[in-house]
Amino acid sequence: MTEILLAKSGTPIRPERTLTGHTAAVLRAVEALFMANGGPSRLALSWLRLFCLAVSDFARFIRHLRIAAVTHDFGKANDGFQAAVHQRGEQVVRHEHLSGLFLFDKAIIDWLRQSHVDVYVIISAVISHHVKSGQKTLGELLGARNTVRILSDHPDFIEVWTMIQAEVGSLFPGKAQFPKLWREEDVRQRTQSLKASLNQEKSRLRDDPNGRRFLSAVRAGLIVADAVGSAATRLPGELESWVKNSFSTILTGKDIQEEIIDRRVAELRARGRWNDERGLSQFQREIANEGPRVLLTAPCGSGKTLGAWNWIRARLDDLPAARVLFLYPTRATASEGFRD
C-alpha cells in the first residue's frame, strides 16, 4: 500500500487527516493545553490539583503525556483500518488496541524502562483513549476477517516511529521488529499476555494511590488532547489560538462584583427593594468567610442567590478561575435566576 496512511476520514485530505499529521496535531494539542513558556500552563496546574498531584510531578506528567500522544494512533497503520477510513472495508482489531499491543513487546518495554518511562502508564493511556478497553473487548476481532496486515514498512509508519523515539529521548537500539501479519491466534496470545500484565500492575497500584492518580491524569490528558487534535481538521492552522481563546479568560472577585453583584444591587435599588444603608444582609456578608465549601439554608426570597454570588466573589479573590458553574435545582429557579 503506497497511498498516504490516514487517521481520519473525510475530504479533502488535509495534512491533519493523515496519520503523521494527526499525530503531530495531538502533540501540538498537548503543548497548547498543558504548556506555557516552557512550564505548566494554568490548565496544567489546575489539572494537577484535580488529580491531587504536586507541581513537581509536572515534568514527569508532560513527558508521559507526550509519549502517549505520539504512540496513541500508530496502530492505525494496518490494512483493516485503512480500508475502513477509505470506506472500502472494516477494522479487524480496534486501532488503539493494536497501538498498545505494538508497545507490549519485550524489546520496546526494555527500551522504555531504560529511558525511565513507565510503560504501563503509556500502554494504559493508549488502549483506553476511546474508553473501549474492558477485559472482554481488549483485542477482540471485530468482523469476519481473522488476519490483520501491519503496514510497518510504510514511510508514514516509519515517520511516526521516528517521532516516538524523539519524544522518548533516545534511539531504539537496533531495528525494531514490528509484525507484518497477525493472525487471530497471534492477536489472542498477545492480548492475553497484556491483560495478565495489566492485572498485575492494577494489583500493584492498589497500594500506590499517587501512582493511580498519575495514571488517571495521563489517561484523561490523552483523551482531551486527542479530542483537540482531532478538531484540527476543522481548524487548520488555528489549533493553538483556539485553545488559547478557550482557556485564556480569567475571572476574579472584581469581575463578579462588577458584572453580577453591582448590577443586581442596581436592579433591586430601582425596584425599591434595596437599602443602601444596610447593604448586604448579615448572612450574605458572612457566607463569604465560610471557606471553600459551605451549605446554606434560607427561606425563599431571602437573598440566597446574591449571597451565593458574594461567596463566589470571595473564592475567586482566593483563586482566580476561568469558569463559574452555577446550578439551579429546577427550571423555575433557573428561569428566575436568568431574569435576575
N, C-alpha and C positions, 0 to 999 in steps of 0.2 A: 504494500500500500504506500504510494508516493504522495498522495494528497495531504494537505495540511491536517494535522490532528486537531479536532475541535473539542472544546469543553462545553460549549453552549450551542444550542440550535438557533436557527433564525437567519434571516438575510437582511442586509448584505453581511458578508462575513468580514466583520471588523476585527482588528487585532485582539480586542477584548473577548472575542468569542473563541479564539484559538486556545489550545492547551497551554502554550507558553505565555500567551498574552493574559489569560485569566489568572494563571499562577502569579504572574508579575503584578496584576491588579490587586489580588488578595494581599500580597506582601505590601503593596502601597497602602492598602486599607489599614493594615496593622500599624504602619508608620503614622498615617494620618489620624487614626483613632487614639493611639496609645503613646505616641512620642511627640515631644516638643523641645526644640533646642537641645537635642541630644539626651534629654532626660524624660521623665514621665510627664505626660500631659495631665491636665486637670481631670479628664475622664479616667486616666490610668490610676491616679491617686484615689479617686472615688471607687474604682474597680477593686483596688487592693483593700480598701476599707470594707467594701461589701463582702469580700471573701475572708475578712479578718487576717489579712496578710500585712506584713510590715513593709514600709517603704524600701527597706534594704533588700526585700525579695524582688524588687522590680527588675533588676538586671537579669536574674535567672528567669523570671516570668517572660520578659520580652524575648529572650533568646529562644526559649522553648516554643513560644507562640510563633515566632518567625520560622522556625524549622517545621512546625506543624503546618504553617501556611504553604510552604513550598513543597511539602510532601502530600498534602491532603487530596490531590486530584491526579497524581501521576498514574493511578490505576485506570484512568480513562483511556490510556494507551492500549486498548485491546480491540479486537475486531468486532466484538458484540456491541460495545458502547459506540464505537464509530459508526456502525451500521444503524444503530438506533438514532443517533444525533443527525444522521443524514436521511432518516426516515426510510431505511432500507432493511430493517430487521429489528432485533431486540437484544437487550443485555443478557448475558449468561449469568454473571455474578455482579452484584452491586459494585460500582466503581470504587467507593470508599473502602469497601471490604478488601478489594484487591490491593488498594494502596497499603492497607495495614498488613496484608499477607506478604507484599513485597518487602516491607520493612522487617517482618518477622523472619529474618534469615540470620543464621549464626554469624556470618562474616560481617554483616551490616550491624547487628547488635553489638558485636565486639568493638567495631569501629566507633559507634556512637558512644559506648561506655568509656572508651579510651579518651573520647573528646568531652567527657564529663556531661553527657546528655542523658537524661532519664528516659530510657527507651519506652517504658510503658506509659509515661505521660504523653509522649508523641503518638504512639500507636492508639491509645485510648481516645485521644482527641480526634485523630484522623478517622477511625472507623465509626465514630459516633457523631460526626458533624452534620449528618442528616437525621440524627436521632432514630436510626434503624439498625441497632446493633445488639439486639437481645440475644440470649443464648440460643434461641431457636432460629433466629433469622440470620445470624452471622455466617456469611459464606454460602448461603443456600443457593442452589441453582434455580433460575427464575423462569426458564422456558423449556422447550423440547430439546434444545441442544445440550450436549454434555461435554463439550470441549470449548476452551477459550484460548484464542491465539494472542499472545502478548507481543506488542509491537515495540519491543525493547531495542531493536536496531534502527528505529525511525529517528531521523535527526532531531525531531521535536522532543522525543523522549530523552535523547542524549542531552539536549539543552537543559531540560528540567533537572536531570541528574547532576549536571554541572552547577545549576543554581542551588541544589540541595547541598552539595559539597561546600559551596561558598558560604552558605549560612551556618553549616556545622563548623566551618573554620579550619578544616583540614581535608586533604585529598584522601579519597578511599584508597587503601593500599592495594595495588594491583588493579585488575579489571573485574568489575562487579559482574557476577554470573546471574543475570536476571533470566527467568524462564522464557522459553519461546512458545511453549504449548502446555497447557494444563488440562488434563482430563478430569472427569468428575472425581475419581479416586484421589488424584493429586490435590484437588481443592479440599476435599473432605479431610484428608490426613493433615494438611497444613492448618486447616481451620480447627480441628480437634486439638492439635498441639497448642495453637494460640489460645483457645479457650481455657485449657488447663493452666497455661502460664498466667493468663489474666485472673483466673480464680485464685492462684497463689498470691498474686500481687494484691488482690482485694483483701485476702486474709491478713496480709502484712499491714495494709493500711488501716485495719481496724484499730491498731494501737498507735497510729500516727495521724492525729487529727490535722496537723499542719500540712502533711502530705496530701490528705484528702482535699483540703481547701485549695491547695496549689493545683492539684489535678483539675478540680472543678473550674478554677479560674481560667486555666489554659483551654479547657474544652469549651467553655462558654465564649471565651475570646475568639476562638476559631469560628464558631457559629456566626458571631457578629461580623467578623472580618470577611468571611465568605459571602455573607449577605450584601455587605457594602461593595465588595469586589465584583459581585455579580451585577450590581446596579451600574457598573461602569459601562455596560453595553448600551445603556440608555443615556449615560452622561459621559461620552468620550472626552477625555481631557479635562473633566471638571470634578473628578473624584475628590481631590484634596479640598477644593473650595467648597464643595457641597458638604463635606464632613465638617469643615471649619465653621460654616454658617449654621450647621445643625447644633453645634456644641459650644459656640463662642459666647452666647448670651450668658451674662452673669447677673443674677438677681441679688439685691442687697436689701437690708431692712429699710433703707431710704426709699427704694423703689416701691415697696409695699406701702409705706407710709404715704407717699405722694400719689401713687396710682390707685390705691384701693381705699385706705383708711380716710385720707383727707377728702376724697371725692364722696365717700359715703357720708361723712360728717356734714359736708356741704349740702347734700341732698336732704338729710334729716333736718338741718337748720332751716332749709327752705320750706319744709313741711311744718315747721314749728314744733318739731319733736326733739330738739337738741338744746341742752342747757350749757352755754359756753362757760359759765362759772364752775359747774360741776365736772364737765368733760366726761371722760370715760367713767363708768361705774367702778366700784371697788373691785369686783371680780374680773372685770375686763382689764383693769390695770394689773392686778396681782397675778393673773394667769401667765403673764409674760415672764415671771420669775420662777415658774414651776419646772424648768428643765426640759430635756428633750422629749419626755413622754408625759402626757397628762390626760386625765379623764375629768370632764366637766359635765355636771348635770344641772340644768336650769330650766325654768318654765318657758313655754313658747312666748315669743315677743320680748324676752328679757335682754336680748342682745348677744346671744351666744356666738353668732356668726362674726360680729365685729370683734368680740373677744378672741375668737379663734384667729382672726387676721392679725390681731395685736401679738398673739403668741407666735405666729409665723414670722412677723417682723423681728421679734427678738431672736428667733432661731437663726434667721438669715444674718443678723448682726454678728452672731457667733460664728457662722459658717456659710458664706455665700454659696448659692447653688444655681443651677440653670433652669430648674423647673419647680413649680409648686403644684402638687396634685391635691385638689380639694374635692372630697367625695360627699355626695348627699345621699341620704338613705331612700328617698322616694322621689318620684317625678315631680310631685307638688313642691317639695322643698327645693329641688333643683331649679324649677321654674322661678320660684320666689328669689332664690339666690342670684340667678342671672338678671332678674329685673332690678335687684338691688345693685 
